[in-house]
Amino acid sequence: MAIQYEVETGSGSETANTYVAVADADQYLENTGRHLGAWAALGSSGKQRNLILAQQYMTARWNGKWRGRETNERQALDFPRIHI
């Protein structure tokens, strides 16, 4: 079964599970000179899985410590946010 992968685009999606697209992560690593072989070897689904895990870590680590509140009460992730 294919991994469910949806990037939050700033719309307050109810089904998003990551903040970063694979192509954006690849480009970031390339731009910062950290395009590591291990990352490239993961393939698309492995990269997606790791980006979802990174989002889950962020939520677990900093949940309740972000400024403001979610823009949509039904959004799946902590961002986007409204600063109050």
SVG drawing of the C-alpha trace seen along z (x, -y; Angstrom):
<svg xmlns="http://www.w3.org/2000/svg" viewBox="-12 -39 40 41">
<polyline fill="none" stroke="black" stroke-width="0.4" points="0.0,0.0 1.3,-3.5 2.1,-5.9 -0.4,-8.7 1.6,-12.0 0.1,-15.5 2.1,-18.7 0.6,-21.6 0.6,-24.5 -0.6,-27.2 -4.3,-26.4 -4.9,-24.8 -5.5,-21.4 -7.5,-18.8 -5.4,-15.9 -1.8,-17.3 0.8,-15.3 4.0,-17.1 5.3,-20.6 7.9,-19.9 7.7,-18.4 10.4,-15.9 11.6,-18.2 12.0,-21.1 13.9,-18.9 16.2,-17.7 16.8,-21.2 17.5,-22.4 20.1,-19.7 21.7,-20.4 21.8,-24.2 23.4,-23.7 25.9,-21.1 24.3,-18.3 22.9,-16.2 23.9,-13.0 24.0,-9.6 21.9,-8.1 19.1,-10.6 19.3,-10.0 19.2,-6.2 15.9,-6.4 13.9,-6.8 10.7,-8.9 8.6,-6.9 11.5,-6.7 12.0,-10.4 8.2,-11.0 8.2,-8.7 11.1,-10.6 9.5,-14.0 6.3,-12.8 8.4,-11.6 10.1,-15.0 6.6,-16.7 5.6,-14.3 8.8,-15.1 8.1,-18.8 4.6,-18.4 5.7,-16.1 8.6,-18.4 7.0,-21.8 3.2,-21.1 1.6,-23.9 4.6,-26.2 3.9,-27.8 2.7,-31.5 -0.8,-32.2 -3.4,-29.7 -4.2,-27.6 -5.9,-29.4 -8.5,-26.7 -9.8,-24.7 -10.0,-21.6 -6.5,-21.7 -4.4,-18.6 -1.1,-20.3 0.0,-23.1 0.7,-25.5 -0.4,-27.8 -1.0,-30.0 -2.6,-33.4 -0.6,-35.5 -2.8,-37.0"/>
</svg>
